[in-house]
């Protein structure tokens, strides 16, 4: 099976590479976010729960922009919609500069909200593009390949954040420096996007054909029961991943006082995000022989076990378990996304918008985890444990 060739013989490889670069960019943005919690706690005298408002701002942006993003894609198409998202992304990043001139976290939160609105538009268009650029049977593989680029961004983000923010002089402008760099890259990609055509008409025709083959009516997206369970799984996954990422540095420095916040940032980037990237690659490889739902069930179970070890505070074993969690989280988002869209046909764009709305889980978990773990961070990881347990059950049900 050629992963990137349509039924009409069109090869989507080059457009797929361009779409995959967008995965890298938003991975970079989220990776940067993961080093901000600890810095904001120090610069603005915030508690762990209060620093969780960083993620709250980002994922509220996703939540409020999800349905408008779907409308934008339907109204002006994938290409123009993606360019609009990139420009909004760059605008939010550049807002970090005036925000750094103040001594308040609120302008930064506003900038993150605008940035997240841009990311939401990009993700809303990129996921259906990745799943639709080839035969339906290869959808889960393609989105895992594209998501591997996302893993590279997650690795680079904490490294840049550690270098420019955690190892800086502690000024507010240090927080803005990496975002200036990101804005420049995003504007360059948006310019390139203007000159590279996307196969929108052929993709639309294939979606309509899939709808007819599946016997889909024009009815509501909510008539699909499996889709509802997928929404909850995605909500819990994004919340769990965001919480684990956000409080990794807090957990590591509390578990071992000899680990500095800069050291923890490097461990997060090389160890955690490195395994996240490897997991994305391995997942795509193993899906040649193992169904996506069964692989998701296995990884969900192993992630649940890791969270139990993290909460047990067993020294280096618990830290290793926390790092290994990134390997098992790697396939969850793209696989749940692909399983949720399977058989949706004409409802694909609307269903994609609802799935993106579930990213609001990332707004809820960090605040709750920070509150639960204010005195002992390990206690906060009970929420990811519950989330991974549900995802395991969801995947087992899907495999049946």
VOTIMI-920615 format. One line per field, with one value per residue (C-alpha): residue in one letter; chain; x, y, z. Coordinates in Angstrom, 2 decimals, m for minus. Layout:
BEGIN
residuo = (A|...)
cadena = (A|...)
x = (X|...)
y = (Y|...)
z = (Z|...)
END
This chain:
BEGIN
residuo = (X|X|X|X|X|X|X|X|X|X|X|X|X|X|X|X|X|X|X|X|X|X|X|X|X|X|X|X|X|X|X|X|X|X|X|X|X|X|X|X|X|X|X|X|X|X|X|X|X|X|X|X|X|X|X|X|X|X|X|X|X|X|X|X|X|X|X|X|X|X|X|X|X|X|X|X|X|X|X|X|X|X|X|X|X|X|X|X|X|X|X|X|X|X|X|X|X|X|X|X|X|X|X|X|X|X|X|X|X|X|X|X|X|X|X|X|X|X|X|X|X|X|X|X|X|X|X|X|X|X|X|X|X|X|X|X|X|X|X|X|X|X|X|X|X|X|X|X|X|X|X|X|X|X|X|X|X|X|X|X|X|X|X|X|X|X|X|X|X|X|X|X|X|X|X|X|X|X|X|X|X|X|X|X|X|X|X|X|X|X|X|X|X|X|X|X|X|X|X|X|X|X|X|X|X|X|X|X|X|X|X|X|X|X|X|X|X|X|X|X|X|X|X|X|X|X|X|X|X|X|X|X|X|X|X|X|X|X|X|X|X|X|X|X|X|X|X|X|X|X|X|X|X|X|X|X|X|X|X|X|X|X|X|X|X|X|X|X|X|X|X|X|X|X|X|X|X|X|X|X|X|X|X|X|X|X|X|X|X|X|X|X|X|X|X|X|X|X|X|X|X|X|X|X|X|X|X|X|X|X|X|X|X|X|X|X|X|X|X|X|X|X|X|X|X|X|X|X|X|X|X|X|X|X|X|X|X|X|X|X|X|X|X|X|X|X|X|X|X|X|X|X|X|X|X|X|X|X|X|X|X|X|X|X|X|X|X|X|X|X|X|X|X|X|X|X|X|X|X|X|X|X|X|X|X|X|X|X|X|X|X|X|X|X|X|X|X|X|X|X)
cadena = (A|A|A|A|A|A|A|A|A|A|A|A|A|A|A|A|A|A|A|A|A|A|A|A|A|A|A|A|A|A|A|A|A|A|A|A|A|A|A|A|A|A|A|A|A|A|A|A|A|A|A|A|A|A|A|A|A|A|A|A|A|A|A|A|A|A|A|A|A|A|A|A|A|A|A|A|A|A|A|A|A|A|A|A|A|A|A|A|A|A|A|A|A|A|A|A|A|A|A|A|A|A|A|A|A|A|A|A|A|A|A|A|A|A|A|A|A|A|A|A|A|A|A|A|A|A|A|A|A|A|A|A|A|A|A|A|A|A|A|A|A|A|A|A|A|A|A|A|A|A|A|A|A|A|A|A|A|A|A|A|A|A|A|A|A|A|A|A|A|A|A|A|A|A|A|A|A|A|A|A|A|A|A|A|A|A|A|A|A|A|A|A|A|A|A|A|A|A|A|A|A|A|A|A|A|A|A|A|A|A|A|A|A|A|A|A|A|A|A|A|A|A|A|A|A|A|A|A|A|A|A|A|A|A|A|A|A|A|A|A|A|A|A|A|A|A|A|A|A|A|A|A|A|A|A|A|A|A|A|A|A|A|A|A|A|A|A|A|A|A|A|A|A|A|A|A|A|A|A|A|A|A|A|A|A|A|A|A|A|A|A|A|A|A|A|A|A|A|A|A|A|A|A|A|A|A|A|A|A|A|A|A|A|A|A|A|A|A|A|A|A|A|A|A|A|A|A|A|A|A|A|A|A|A|A|A|A|A|A|A|A|A|A|A|A|A|A|A|A|A|A|A|A|A|A|A|A|A|A|A|A|A|A|A|A|A|A|A|A|A|A|A|A|A|A|A|A|A|A|A|A|A|A|A|A|A|A|A|A|A|A|A|A|A|A|A|A|A|A|A)
x = (0.00|1.34|0.60|0.51|m1.28|m5.00|m7.50|m7.14|m3.36|m2.40|0.78|0.43|4.03|5.27|2.09|2.29|5.85|4.66|1.76|4.17|6.28|3.26|3.26|6.86|5.96|3.13|5.20|7.89|5.33|4.02|7.54|8.44|5.35|6.53|9.49|7.47|5.63|8.70|9.94|6.57|6.43|9.70|9.28|5.72|5.59|2.91|1.81|1.83|m1.91|m1.58|1.20|m1.25|m3.09|m0.43|m1.89|m5.39|m4.85|m3.54|m6.23|m9.04|m7.81|m8.14|m11.60|m13.10|m11.46|m12.27|m15.70|m14.76|m11.67|m13.87|m16.05|m12.95|m11.78|m15.20|m15.53|m12.10|m10.48|m7.49|m4.72|m6.05|m7.20|m3.75|m2.10|m4.54|m3.67|0.06|m0.28|m2.30|0.34|3.09|1.09|0.66|4.37|5.36|3.02|5.53|7.78|5.46|4.37|7.97|7.98|5.46|5.85|2.65|1.85|m1.46|m0.08|1.81|m1.41|m3.19|m0.36|m0.59|m4.35|m3.89|m1.06|m3.26|m6.10|m3.65|m2.48|m6.08|m6.76|m3.56|m4.33|m7.94|m6.74|m3.57|m5.09|m7.70|m5.04|m2.67|m5.34|m6.80|m3.64|m3.87|m5.86|m8.16|m6.38|m3.17|m4.77|m3.47|0.03|0.16|m0.96|1.63|4.35|3.29|3.12|6.76|7.64|5.53|7.78|10.86|9.26|8.51|12.21|13.54|11.12|12.38|16.00|15.47|13.45|16.13|18.86|17.07|14.79|15.94|19.65|19.07|19.33|15.73|14.36|10.95|12.59|14.26|10.74|10.14|13.39|12.44|9.04|10.69|12.64|9.49|7.57|10.25|10.13|6.32|6.18|8.66|6.53|3.36|5.10|6.10|2.54|1.33|3.26|2.66|m0.74|m2.69|m4.90|m8.10|m10.52|m9.32|m9.40|m12.97|m13.99|m12.48|m14.29|m17.59|m16.82|m16.02|m19.32|m21.25|m19.39|m20.16|m23.84|m23.63|m26.65|m26.46|m27.56|m25.83|m22.27|m23.63|m25.38|m22.05|m21.69|m18.03|m17.26|m18.55|m16.24|m13.35|m14.04|m13.73|m10.56|m9.01|m10.06|m8.42|m5.31|m4.56|m5.16|m2.83|m0.07|m0.22|m0.14|2.80|4.72|3.90|4.99|7.88|10.44|8.63|8.49|12.13|13.51|11.35|12.24|16.00|17.27|20.54|18.64|18.45|15.59|17.94|19.02|15.37|14.61|17.34|16.09|12.59|13.85|16.37|14.81|11.07|10.55|13.24|11.25|8.06|9.65|10.92|7.48|5.85|8.24|7.89|4.11|3.93|6.26|4.38|1.01|2.00|1.35|m0.62|m3.97|m3.95|m6.52|m4.51|m1.30|m3.17|m4.47|m0.94|0.57|m2.33|m1.79|1.97|1.41|m1.00|1.64|4.22|1.93|1.49|5.29|5.56|3.07|4.95|8.06|10.63|13.57|15.34|12.83|9.97|11.89|12.60|8.90|7.96|10.38|9.09|5.54|6.44|7.15|3.73|1.91|3.44|0.85|m2.24|m3.33|m2.94|m4.34|m7.42|m7.89|m7.73|m10.06|m12.54|m12.67|m12.93|m16.13|m17.25|m17.32|m19.16|m18.99|m15.15|m14.57|m17.18|m15.98|m12.42|m13.55|m15.15|m12.05|m9.88|m12.26|m11.38|m7.91|m9.51|m8.56|m5.13|m6.65|m8.22|m5.55|m2.58|m4.61|m6.10|m2.76|m1.05|m3.69|m3.54|0.26|0.99|2.74|3.68|3.81|3.58|m0.04|m1.06|m0.21|m3.31|m5.23|m3.01|m3.27|m7.07|m6.88|m4.55|m6.70|m9.77|m7.83|m6.79|m10.42|m11.50|m8.84|m9.79|m13.41|m12.34|m10.28|m13.40)
y = (0.00|3.43|5.65|8.86|7.86|8.48|6.26|8.56|8.04|11.45|11.41|13.52|13.07|16.66|18.32|15.83|16.98|20.59|19.71|17.76|20.91|22.51|19.69|20.60|24.26|23.73|21.09|23.74|26.18|23.64|22.54|26.11|26.35|23.44|25.38|28.51|27.23|27.13|30.52|32.19|30.80|32.66|35.85|36.59|34.80|32.39|29.13|25.89|26.16|29.80|28.92|26.42|29.43|29.45|26.23|27.49|30.49|28.30|25.66|28.14|29.60|26.15|25.68|28.98|28.83|25.19|25.68|28.98|27.20|24.50|27.21|28.96|25.72|25.13|28.73|29.50|26.06|24.37|26.44|29.92|28.68|27.34|30.61|32.58|30.32|30.80|34.60|34.55|32.25|34.73|37.70|36.01|35.19|38.80|40.05|38.61|41.59|44.32|41.88|41.69|45.45|45.01|43.33|41.35|37.84|38.91|40.36|37.09|35.14|37.29|36.67|32.92|33.03|34.72|32.32|29.35|30.58|30.42|26.95|25.77|26.82|25.10|21.85|21.89|21.87|19.81|16.70|16.07|16.84|14.27|11.59|12.34|12.36|8.75|5.53|5.30|2.23|4.23|7.19|6.23|5.59|8.93|10.96|9.18|9.98|13.64|13.61|12.43|15.92|17.22|15.18|16.92|20.27|19.07|18.18|21.46|23.63|22.77|23.00|26.52|27.43|26.11|27.98|31.32|31.36|29.06|29.81|33.53|36.36|35.90|38.98|39.09|39.75|36.33|34.88|36.80|35.86|32.38|33.62|36.25|33.43|31.31|34.23|34.62|30.92|30.88|33.88|32.16|28.99|31.00|32.63|29.22|27.97|30.69|29.12|25.41|24.10|21.67|19.02|20.37|19.43|15.85|15.51|16.85|14.38|11.48|12.56|12.61|9.18|7.80|9.22|7.44|4.16|4.34|5.04|8.31|10.60|14.34|13.78|14.82|13.91|12.87|9.84|8.00|6.59|5.65|9.26|10.41|8.01|9.21|12.82|11.95|9.96|12.92|15.36|13.18|12.50|16.16|17.03|14.25|15.09|18.79|18.13|15.73|18.18|21.23|19.81|17.61|20.19|20.69|16.94|16.31|19.14|18.10|14.41|15.13|18.45|18.03|18.47|22.14|23.54|23.87|20.22|19.19|21.15|19.28|15.92|16.87|17.73|14.96|12.23|12.82|14.52|12.34|9.25|11.00|11.40|7.80|6.58|8.37|6.69|3.25|3.54|4.17|1.21|m1.24|m0.29|m2.32|m5.43|m4.29|m2.50|1.12|0.34|m2.57|m0.55|2.27|m0.18|m1.47|2.01|3.19|0.34|0.95|4.71|3.92|1.74|4.52|7.02|4.64|4.47|8.27|8.69|6.10|8.39|5.60|7.87|7.32|4.58|7.09|9.62|6.94|6.00|9.66|9.88|6.58|7.96|10.16|7.07|5.63|8.95|9.42|7.58|8.56|11.85|10.94|7.44|8.62|11.32|8.81|6.35|9.15|10.24|6.70|6.34|9.94|10.72|13.99|14.82|14.80|18.57|19.11|16.07|17.38|20.68|18.88|16.77|19.89|21.41|18.52|20.01|22.14|19.23|20.84|23.90|21.90|19.41|21.74|23.98|20.96|19.14|22.26|22.61|18.93|18.87|22.27|20.66|17.35|17.31|13.51|13.62|15.72|12.87|10.96|12.78|11.49|8.01|8.12|9.49|6.77|4.08|5.34|5.50|1.88|0.81|2.92|1.32|m2.20|m1.47|m0.09|m3.20|m5.34)
z = (0.00|m0.99|2.01|m0.02|m3.24|m3.67|m5.47|m8.48|m8.53|m7.11|m5.03|m1.86|m0.59|m1.01|0.36|3.24|4.06|4.13|6.43|8.65|9.11|10.77|13.32|14.16|14.67|17.11|18.90|19.32|20.74|23.26|24.16|25.04|27.22|29.36|30.77|31.57|34.66|36.88|35.61|36.14|39.69|40.37|38.30|39.43|42.82|41.61|43.25|41.24|40.69|39.56|37.10|35.63|34.20|31.47|30.11|30.90|28.60|25.79|25.91|26.38|23.10|21.55|23.05|21.89|18.46|17.64|16.04|14.30|12.96|11.44|9.88|8.48|6.84|5.30|4.15|2.66|2.35|3.91|2.34|3.17|6.56|7.41|6.33|8.53|11.46|10.90|10.84|14.09|15.62|14.69|16.03|19.42|19.58|18.80|21.56|24.04|23.34|24.72|27.44|28.66|29.27|32.09|35.47|35.20|33.94|32.37|29.09|28.61|29.20|26.60|24.10|24.72|24.13|20.72|19.83|20.77|18.54|15.64|16.66|16.85|13.25|12.10|13.93|12.74|9.14|9.47|11.05|8.31|5.68|7.19|7.48|4.03|1.90|0.81|1.32|4.34|5.73|6.15|7.97|11.42|10.03|8.21|11.20|13.37|10.82|10.74|14.52|14.63|13.38|16.24|18.54|17.13|17.98|21.53|21.89|20.51|22.52|26.02|24.83|23.48|26.58|28.92|27.05|26.61|29.68|32.51|31.98|31.39|33.90|35.04|33.29|31.64|28.27|28.52|28.29|25.05|23.27|22.03|20.86|18.66|17.01|16.59|15.03|12.35|11.44|11.34|9.00|6.68|6.56|5.92|2.93|1.59|2.04|m0.35|m3.24|m2.57|m3.75|m1.59|m3.26|m1.72|m4.48|m4.68|m0.88|m0.81|m3.52|m1.55|1.62|m0.28|m1.78|1.67|2.92|0.17|0.74|4.46|3.71|5.64|5.79|6.34|9.96|13.16|14.08|17.49|16.03|16.31|19.84|19.37|18.54|21.95|23.81|21.63|22.63|26.33|25.66|23.85|26.59|29.24|27.17|26.42|30.08|31.23|28.75|29.54|33.28|33.02|30.83|32.95|36.30|35.16|36.34|39.65|40.26|39.34|41.52|44.48|44.12|44.05|45.46|43.52|40.22|39.20|37.15|34.15|34.54|34.78|31.61|29.74|31.07|29.92|26.43|25.78|27.91|27.94|24.59|23.01|23.95|22.79|19.35|19.29|20.32|17.40|14.97|16.54|16.61|12.89|12.31|14.55|13.05|9.99|12.10|15.15|14.95|16.21|18.91|20.35|20.38|22.11|24.74|25.46|25.73|27.90|30.34|30.55|31.08|33.93|35.60|35.19|36.91|39.85|40.20|39.99|42.82|44.92|45.03|44.70|43.92|40.60|39.66|39.85|37.75|35.13|35.16|34.59|31.66|30.20|30.30|27.34|25.23|26.01|25.53|22.09|20.02|22.02|20.45|16.76|17.23|19.16|16.52|13.66|15.43|16.12|12.45|11.08|9.08|9.71|5.97|5.32|9.03|9.03|9.25|11.94|13.89|13.67|15.22|18.17|18.74|18.76|21.32|23.62|23.91|26.64|28.91|28.90|30.58|33.40|34.45|35.22|37.53|39.35|39.50|40.84|43.53|44.54|44.46|46.01|49.02|47.36|43.56|43.30|44.52|41.53|39.17|40.28|37.52|34.66|36.22|35.98|32.43|31.16|32.79|30.89|27.60|28.12|28.55|25.55|23.34|24.46|23.55|20.14|19.43|19.91)
END
